[in-house]
Amino acid sequence: MSDQVMSDDEQIKLVAQGFEFGQLISKLTERAIDAETLSQSLQTTVHLQEAQITSLQRRLSNTEHQRDDALRDVGLMNDAETRIVAILRETRAQRVATPPERQQLTGSPARDLKVVRETAIENARREAAG
């Protein structure tokens, strides 16, 4: 090493270069901080979107189960209606195949008429007594 002392111009030049280097370091530091902040913000956004995707997947799965249940119910209703129609056809076919029975007046038994007559007389007495 030499024991030479720097001239004033050399010292000014060295300080100027150091100042420029410091400014560049300061700018890079600011950019790094901004990039880190942006990165954290983007990570938060990604986590929120992943949570929303998970929620939507659960809703979709639930909706698919409801759709499957509804389709099963419609199938069961269709099967029941098919059975009802088959029973109705069979009943109608039996009605057509057998002639209708003749209905005859058999009259009421005398004891039934007696009860009806006694009830009517009792109701008339109550109304008259009023």
C-alpha positions in Angstrom: 0.0 0.0 0.0 1.1 3.4 -0.6 1.0 6.2 1.9 -0.3 8.7 -0.5 -3.0 10.9 0.5 -6.0 11.5 -1.8 -6.3 14.8 -3.4 -9.4 16.8 -2.9 -10.8 16.0 -6.3 -10.3 12.3 -5.7 -12.1 12.5 -2.4 -15.0 14.4 -3.9 -15.2 11.9 -6.7 -15.2 9.0 -4.2 -17.9 10.6 -2.0 -20.0 11.2 -5.1 -19.7 7.6 -6.2 -20.6 6.4 -2.7 -23.6 8.7 -2.6 -24.8 7.3 -6.0 -24.2 3.8 -4.8 -26.2 4.6 -1.6 -29.1 6.0 -3.7 -29.2 2.9 -5.9 -29.2 0.7 -2.8 -32.0 2.8 -1.3 -34.1 2.4 -4.5 -33.5 -1.3 -4.7 -34.5 -1.6 -1.0 -37.8 0.3 -1.7 -38.5 -1.9 -4.7 -37.8 -5.1 -2.7 -40.2 -3.9 0.1 -42.9 -3.1 -2.6 -42.4 -6.5 -4.2 -42.7 -8.2 -0.8 -45.9 -6.3 0.0 -47.3 -7.2 -3.4 -46.3 -10.8 -2.9 -48.1 -11.0 0.5 -51.2 -9.3 -1.0 -51.2 -11.8 -3.9 -50.8 -14.8 -1.5 -53.7 -13.5 0.6 -55.8 -13.2 -2.6 -54.8 -16.7 -3.6 -55.8 -18.1 -0.2 -59.2 -16.4 -0.4 -59.8 -17.7 -3.9 -58.9 -21.2 -2.8 -61.3 -21.0 0.1 -64.0 -19.7 -2.3 -63.3 -22.6 -4.7 -63.6 -25.1 -1.9 -66.9 -23.5 -0.8 -68.2 -23.6 -4.3 -67.2 -27.2 -4.7 -69.1 -28.1 -1.5 -72.2 -26.3 -2.8 -71.8 -28.0 -6.2 -71.6 -31.4 -4.5 -74.7 -30.6 -2.4 -76.6 -29.5 -5.4 -75.6 -32.7 -7.3 -76.9 -34.8 -4.4 -80.2 -32.8 -4.4 -80.5 -33.3 -8.1 -79.9 -37.0 -7.8 -82.5 -37.2 -5.0 -85.0 -35.3 -7.1 -84.4 -37.6 -10.1 -84.8 -40.7 -7.9 -88.1 -39.2 -6.5 -89.3 -38.5 -10.0 -88.5 -42.1 -11.0 -90.3 -43.5 -8.0 -93.4 -41.3 -8.7 -93.3 -42.5 -12.4 -93.2 -46.2 -11.2 -96.1 -45.5 -8.8 -98.1 -43.9 -11.5 -97.4 -46.8 -13.9 -98.6 -49.2 -11.2 -101.8 -47.1 -10.6 -102.5 -47.0 -14.4 -102.0 -50.8 -14.6 -104.5 -51.3 -11.7 -107.0 -49.0 -13.3 -106.7 -50.9 -16.6 -107.2 -54.2 -14.9 -110.2 -52.9 -12.9 -111.8 -51.5 -16.1 -111.2 -54.7 -17.9 -112.8 -56.7 -15.1 -115.9 -54.3 -15.3 -116.2 -54.8 -19.0 -115.8 -58.6 -18.7 -118.4 -59.1 -16.0 -122.0 -57.9 -16.6 -123.4 -55.5 -14.0 -125.4 -57.0 -11.2 -129.0 -56.1 -10.9 -129.8 -54.2 -7.9 -133.0 -55.1 -6.1 -134.7 -53.2 -3.4 -134.6 -55.3 -0.3 -136.2 -52.9 2.1 -135.1 -52.0 5.6 -135.7 -54.4 8.4 -138.6 -53.5 10.6 -136.5 -52.9 13.7 -134.4 -50.2 11.8 -137.6 -48.5 10.8 -138.9 -48.6 14.4 -135.7 -46.9 15.7 -136.0 -44.2 13.0 -139.7 -43.6 13.8 -139.0 -43.5 17.6 -136.1 -41.0 17.1 -138.3 -38.7 15.0 -141.1 -38.8 17.6 -138.6 -37.9 20.4 -137.2 -35.0 18.4 -140.7 -33.7 17.7 -141.5 -33.8 21.4 -138.3 -31.8 22.2 -139.1 -29.2 19.7 -142.6 -28.8 21.0 -141.4 -28.6 24.6 -138.8 -26.1 23.4 
